[in-house]
């Protein structure tokens, strides 16, 4: 089982000595395969030997693995969890294995998304068929027996399509990876999904079209089993891959985690993903803190109401952002937020202005910035595909860190400049010091309980990704690895005399730049922690949200935002019986139509 990486702009596989985010797909498939081996689904006389690798931290050598498989009496390679940007690399690996007589199955979000939204119409699917690769669409729970039995008989089907039959998750084999695989990540983190499916309709998202909109979830017993088995291996850090706030069993799961921490004294830390309305759920954030949640990734996406409405991200209430972030800060939970650039109303100027608003008015620790990308499997991609709109044909660029289509209000150069400028402006040294001062504020009184060391470490991690390694922070790792022969075939293999001197010079330069960056961060950290008045620090982002601010605050400066706020208040008044709905007897004016649309 291999989780492929993808290629950088020079054609080399993005790979590290230690990678950042663990692969939940790899853990899920490994857990299912382990169960198949224990149940001896190929017969009592056939042993199933399992191996799992994540290519972001392990070099994959098809020649050596093919020999190993051959010496073991036969086998199959699963390329699992393959996203769109990883599909070109997956095809190249598959071709290398197939040329050596090894069967290959490719599954993951790209296969499932293309089947779901385009009925399989994808040129890369045709390339896979031409070399004899089997494709797997859907989820593998309850289906892996069939694939393994077909592989054992040498009769793999061209396509296994389970998109119309989403399995339940309670009581199924848990996602798990051996400790030696997990320890190749920076913090020895592993991952699992407490549930699948999302109730929202975001047009740029693939999850709803791959995993559905109906919530399917693991039971508290399942989650406890995952925690216990991993802690038993010496693994204590977990990444939850689903929107945990929409898991209907969130409270029962957190109660179980609180019991494990407080009564049984199990030590573990969890990163969750949530939406921007989770703070409205009574006791949710408080129980997250008690249950071991240390970090929360929030789908902020944008602060422009017109952009959010256009992307069907109507659940995001801009008036609630600061309340949400302050609630997490009060609980001592560090926040990441995803932010997307390139919505129809964006311009270079508006993007850079909005980043300054975020810096000034939202108490975020980390901002993850992305290009708006029509990912195969999303509604956005389906619409552009059907309309014949030009999209970049190279799937390797569909990593949210590259521009893949045009924009109505920005030239390609302006969009790129806005993207790079947003990263540079948010992670300026001045704003990094502000974030650290916010983390240090109120610690003596217990008003905030942020982990200052974790905040500083994550800030330098993100800044180094952007300015040292030139990769998205979600793809960063510790110490970049490059292998001369592991290059995208169409780019060609560089000669020894060019590759190695360039690699050595590049590595020395990066390490030197990183050392200077760490030194500067250390000076800022000391300045903040040695300030006698650090606990008294206050700025606009730490102040409670007031009604007056909602009326005049810079965050809600636009006409569309004011219309949105007015509409929200009218709806609240109507629900509370303070006002009656207005019935228009005449056709509304154009500006009224635009305001309502906003």
ROVOTI-846109 format. One record per residue (C-alpha): y, x, z. Coordinates in steps of 0.5 Angstrom, whole numbers, padded with zeros to 4 digits, always signed. Layout:
YXZ;...
***
This chain:
+0000+0000+0000;+0007+0003-0002;+0014+0001-0001;+0017+0004-0007;+0024+0007-0007;+0029+0007-0013;+0033+0012-0017;+0040+0015-0015;+0045+0016-0021;+0042+0022-0023;+0035+0019-0023;+0032+0022-0017;+0028+0018-0012;+0032+0016-0006;+0028+0019-0001;+0029+0022+0006;+0026+0026+0012;+0027+0020+0016;+0029+0013+0013;+0034+0008+0016;+0031+0001+0015;+0023+0000+0016;+0020-0005+0011;+0018-0012+0013;+0014-0013+0007;+0010-0007+0008;+0008-0009+0015;+0006-0016+0013;+0001-0014+0008;-0002-0008+0012;-0003-0013+0018;-0006-0018+0013;-0010-0012+0010;-0013-0010+0016;-0015-0017+0018;-0019-0017+0011;-0022-0011+0013;-0024-0013+0020;-0027-0020+0017;-0031-0015+0012;-0028-0020+0006;-0032-0015+0001;-0039-0016+0004;-0042-0013+0010;-0044-0007+0006;-0037-0005+0004;-0032-0002+0008;-0024-0002+0007;-0020+0004+0008;-0012+0002+0009;-0007+0007+0008;+0001+0005+0008;+0007+0009+0005;+0014+0008+0005;+0017+0012-0001;+0024+0012+0002;+0021+0017+0007;+0014+0020+0004;+0013+0023-0003;+0008+0019-0007;+0004+0024-0011;+0000+0019-0016;-0005+0025-0018;-0007+0026-0011;-0008+0019-0009;-0012+0017-0015;-0017+0023-0013;-0017+0020-0006;-0018+0013-0009;-0024+0016-0014;-0027+0020-0008;-0027+0014-0004;-0031+0010-0009;-0025+0006-0012;-0019+0002-0010;-0013-0001-0011;-0005+0000-0010;-0001-0005-0008;+0006-0004-0009;+0009-0009-0004;+0016-0012-0003;+0019-0009-0009;+0026-0011-0010;+0030-0012-0017;+0033-0005-0016;+0026-0002-0014;+0022-0005-0020;+0024+0001-0025;+0021+0006-0020;+0015+0001-0019;+0013+0001-0026;+0014+0008-0027;+0009+0009-0021;+0004+0004-0023;+0004+0007-0030;+0002+0014-0027;-0003+0010-0023;-0006+0006-0029;-0006+0013-0033;-0011+0015-0028;-0015+0009-0028;-0013+0006-0022;-0012-0001-0021;-0005-0004-0019;-0001-0010-0016;+0006-0011-0016;+0009-0016-0011;+0016-0018-0008;+0022-0021-0009;+0023-0019-0016;+0017-0022-0018;+0017-0028-0014;+0025-0029-0016;+0024-0029-0023;+0018-0033-0023;+0022-0038-0019;+0028-0038-0023;+0027-0036-0030;+0019-0038-0031;+0018-0031-0032;+0022-0029-0037;+0024-0022-0036;+0023-0016-0040;+0020-0012-0035;+0015-0017-0034;+0013-0016-0041;+0013-0008-0040;+0008-0009-0034;+0003-0013-0038;+0003-0008-0043;+0000-0003-0038;-0004-0008-0035;-0001-0009-0028;-0002-0015-0024;+0004-0019-0021;+0004-0023-0015;+0009-0028-0014;+0009-0032-0007;+0007-0030+0000;+0000-0026+0001;-0002-0030+0008;-0009-0033+0006;-0009-0030-0001;-0010-0023+0000;-0018-0024+0000;-0018-0027-0007;-0014-0021-0009;-0018-0016-0006;-0025-0019-0008;-0022-0019-0016;-0020-0012-0015;-0027-0010-0012;-0030-0013-0018;-0025-0010-0023;-0023-0017-0025;-0015-0017-0023;-0011-0023-0026;-0005-0021-0030;-0001-0026-0025;-0003-0029-0018;+0003-0035-0017;+0003-0038-0011;+0010-0040-0011;+0009-0047-0010;+0005-0046-0004;+0008-0043+0002;+0004-0042+0008;+0005-0043+0015;+0006-0037+0019;+0003-0039+0026;-0003-0036+0028;-0004-0032+0022;-0005-0024+0022;+0002-0021+0025;+0006-0015+0021;+0004-0009+0024;+0004-0001+0022;+0001+0005+0025;+0005+0009+0029;+0005+0015+0025;+0008+0011+0019;+0014+0008+0023;+0016+0014+0026;+0018+0017+0019;+0024+0012+0021;+0030+0015+0024;+0029+0011+0031;+0022+0010+0030;+0024+0002+0028;+0019-0003+0026;+0020-0010+0023;+0018-0017+0023;+0020-0024+0021;+0020-0029+0026;+0021-0034+0021;+0022-0035+0013;+0026-0040+0009;+0033-0042+0010;+0037-0048+0010;+0043-0046+0007;+0045-0046-0001;+0049-0039-0002;+0049-0038-0010;+0048-0031-0009;+0042-0031-0005;+0035-0030-0007;+0031-0032+0000;+0032-0040-0001;+0029-0039-0008;+0023-0035-0006;+0022-0037+0001;+0024-0044+0001;+0029-0048+0005;+0024-0051+0010;+0024-0047+0016;+0017-0044+0017;+0016-0040+0024;+0011-0035+0028;+0010-0038+0035;+0012-0035+0041;+0005-0032+0042;+0005-0029+0035;+0012-0026+0037;+0009-0023+0044;+0003-0020+0040;+0007-0017+0036;+0011-0014+0041;+0005-0012+0046;+0002-0009+0040;+0007-0004+0038;+0010-0002+0045;+0002+0000+0046;+0003+0005+0040;+0009+0007+0043;+0014+0004+0039;+0020+0000+0042;+0025-0002+0037;+0025-0008+0032;+0028-0011+0026;+0028-0018+0025;+0029-0020+0018;+0030-0027+0018;+0036-0031+0020;+0034-0032+0027;+0039-0037+0029;+0036-0042+0025;+0029-0041+0028;+0027-0048+0031;+0023-0044+0036;+0029-0039+0038;+0030-0041+0045;+0022-0041+0047;+0021-0034+0043;+0027-0031+0047;+0025-0034+0054;+0018-0030+0052;+0022-0024+0051;+0026-0025+0057;+0020-0025+0061;+0016-0019+0058;+0023-0015+0060;+0024-0018+0067;+0017-0019+0069;+0013-0014+0066;+0018-0009+0065;+0017-0008+0058;+0022-0004+0054;+0024-0006+0047;+0031-0007+0043;+0032-0012+0038;+0036-0012+0032;+0037-0019+0029;+0040-0023+0023;+0044-0029+0024;+0050-0033+0021;+0057-0035+0023;+0055-0041+0027;+0050-0038+0032;+0055-0038+0037;+0056-0045+0037;+0048-0046+0040;+0049-0047+0047;+0046-0040+0051;+0044-0037+0044;+0048-0031+0045;+0047-0030+0052;+0039-0031+0052;+0039-0026+0046;+0042-0021+0051;+0037-0022+0056;+0032-0022+0051;+0033-0015+0049;+0038-0016+0043;+0042-0010+0042;+0045-0011+0035;+0047-0017+0031;+0048-0017+0023;+0052-0023+0021;+0053-0026+0014;+0060-0026+0014;+0061-0025+0007;+0068-0026+0006;+0075-0029+0009;+0077-0033+0003;+0076-0040+0004;+0076-0041-0004;+0071-0036-0005;+0066-0038+0001;+0066-0046-0002;+0065-0043-0009;+0059-0039-0007;+0056-0045-0003;+0057-0041+0003;+0060-0048+0007;+0057-0046+0013;+0062-0040+0014;+0068-0043+0018;+0073-0038+0018;+0077-0041+0024;+0070-0039+0028;+0070-0031+0026;+0073-0028+0032;+0070-0033+0037;+0063-0031+0034;+0065-0024+0035;+0068-0024+0042;+0062-0028+0044;+0057-0022+0042;+0062-0017+0045;+0062-0020+0051;+0055-0020+0051;+0055-0012+0050;+0051-0013+0043;+0054-0009+0037;+0056-0013+0031;+0055-0011+0023;+0057-0016+0018;+0056-0016+0011;+0062-0017+0006;+0062-0019-0001;+0067-0016-0006;+0068-0020-0013;+0068-0027-0012;+0072-0031-0017;+0078-0031-0014;+0078-0024-0012;+0083-0019-0015;+0084-0011-0013;+0090-0013-0009;+0087-0019-0005;+0081-0015-0003;+0085-0009+0000;+0089-0014+0003;+0083-0018+0006;+0080-0011+0009;+0087-0010+0013;+0086-0017+0016;+0079-0016+0018;+0081-0009+0021;+0087-0012+0025;+0084-0019+0027;+0077-0018+0027;+0073-0014+0033;+0067-0012+0028;+0064-0005+0030;+0061-0004+0023;+0062-0007+0016;+0057-0007+0010;+0061-0008+0004;+0057-0010-0003;+0059-0012-0010;+0057-0019-0012;+0051-0018-0016;+0047-0023-0020;+0040-0022-0017;+0034-0024-0021;+0032-0030-0017;+0039-0033-0015;+0042-0039-0017;+0048-0034-0020;+0043-0030-0024;+0040-0036-0027;+0047-0039-0029;+0049-0033-0032;+0042-0032-0036;+0042-0039-0039;+0049-0038-0041;+0048-0032-0044;+0053-0028-0040;+0052-0020-0041;+0049-0017-0035;+0047-0010-0034;+0040-0009-0037;+0038-0003-0032;+0035-0007-0026;+0036+0000-0022;+0043-0002-0021;+0042-0009-0018;+0042-0005-0011;+0049-0009-0009;+0052-0002-0009;+0053-0002-0017;+0057-0007-0021;+0052-0010-0026;+0057-0016-0029;+0064-0017-0031;+0070-0020-0027;+0075-0025-0030;+0081-0022-0026;+0079-0015-0025;+0077-0010-0030;+0071-0006-0029;+0076+0000-0026;+0080-0004-0022;+0073-0007-0019;+0070+0000-0017;+0077+0002-0014;+0077-0004-0010;+0070-0003-0008;+0071+0004-0006;+0078+0003-0003;+0075-0002+0002;+0070+0003+0004;+0075+0008+0005;+0080+0004+0008;+0075+0001+0013;+0072+0007+0015;+0079+0011+0016;+0079+0016+0022;+0085+0011+0025;+0081+0005+0025;+0075+0009+0027;+0079+0010+0033;+0081+0003+0034;+0074+0001+0034;+0072+0006+0039;+0078+0004+0044;+0076-0004+0043;+0069-0002+0045;+0071+0002+0051;+0076-0004+0053;+0074-0008+0059;+0068-0004+0061;+0071-0003+0068;+0072-0011+0069;+0065-0013+0066;+0070-0016+0060;+0066-0013+0055;+0060-0009+0056;+0059-0005+0049;+0055+0001+0048;+0060+0007+0047;+0055+0012+0045;+0051+0007+0040;+0058+0005+0037;+0060+0012+0035;+0053+0014+0033;+0053+0008+0028;+0060+0009+0026;+0059+0017+0024;+0052+0014+0020;+0056+0010+0016;+0062+0014+0014;+0057+0020+0013;+0053+0015+0008;+0059+0014+0004;+0063+0020+0004;+0057+0025+0005;+0051+0023+0001;+0055+0018-0003;+0050+0012-0002;+0050+0005+0001;+0049+0006+0009;+0043+0001+0008;+0040+0007+0004;+0042+0013+0008;+0037+0017+0012;+0037+0024+0016;+0036+0030+0011;+0036+0028+0004;+0030+0030+0000;+0029+0031-0008;+0023+0033-0012;+0025+0036-0019;+0019+0033-0022;+0020+0026-0019;+0026+0024-0023;+0026+0018-0028;+0023+0019-0034;+0028+0018-0039;+0033+0023-0035;+0028+0029-0036;+0026+0034-0032;+0031+0039-0030;+0029+0047-0031;+0028+0051-0025;+0034+0055-0026;+0038+0049-0026;+0035+0045-0021;+0034+0049-0015;+0041+0053-0014;+0044+0046-0015;+0040+0043-0010;+0041+0049-0005;+0049+0049-0006;+0049+0041-0005;+0045+0041+0001;+0049+0047+0004;+0056+0043+0002;+0053+0036+0005;+0051+0039+0012;+0058+0043+0012;+0062+0037+0011;+0057+0033+0016;+0058+0038+0021;+0066+0037+0020;+0065+0030+0021;+0061+0030+0027;+0066+0035+0030;+0072+0030+0029;+0069+0024+0031;+0067+0028+0038;+0075+0030+0039;+0076+0022+0038;+0071+0020+0042;+0073+0025+0048;+0080+0022+0047;+0078+0015+0048;+0073+0016+0054;+0078+0021+0058;+0084+0016+0057;+0085+0013+0064;+0088+0007+0061;+0082+0006+0056;+0080-0001+0060;+0086-0004+0059;+0086-0003+0051;+0088-0010+0048;+0090-0012+0041;+0090-0018+0036;+0082-0017+0035;+0081-0018+0042;+0085-0023+0044;+0082-0030+0045;+0083-0035+0039;+0089-0040+0040;+0091-0046+0036;+0098-0043+0034;+0095-0037+0031;+0090-0042+0027;+0097-0045+0024;+0101-0038+0023;+0096-0032+0023;+0095-0028+0017;+0088-0029+0017;+0089-0036+0014;+0095-0034+0010;+0093-0037+0003;+0095-0044+0001;+0087-0045+0000;+0086-0043+0007;+0092-0048+0010;+0089-0053+0006;+0082-0052+0009;+0085-0052+0016;+0088-0058+0015;+0082-0061+0012;+0078-0059+0018;+0083-0062+0023;+0083-0068+0019;+0076-0069+0020;+0076-0067+0027;+0081-0073+0028;+0077-0078+0024;+0071-0076+0028;+0074-0077+0035;+0078-0083+0033;+0085-0080+0033;+0086-0082+0026;+0083-0086+0020;+0081-0084+0013;+0086-0084+0008;+0084-0088+0002;+0088-0086-0005;+0090-0092-0009;+0092-0087-0014;+0090-0081-0018;+0091-0075-0014;+0096-0070-0017;+0093-0063-0019;+0096-0059-0013;+0092-0064-0009;+0086-0063-0013;+0086-0056-0012;+0087-0056-0005;+0081-0061-0003;+0077-0056-0008;+0079-0050-0003;
***
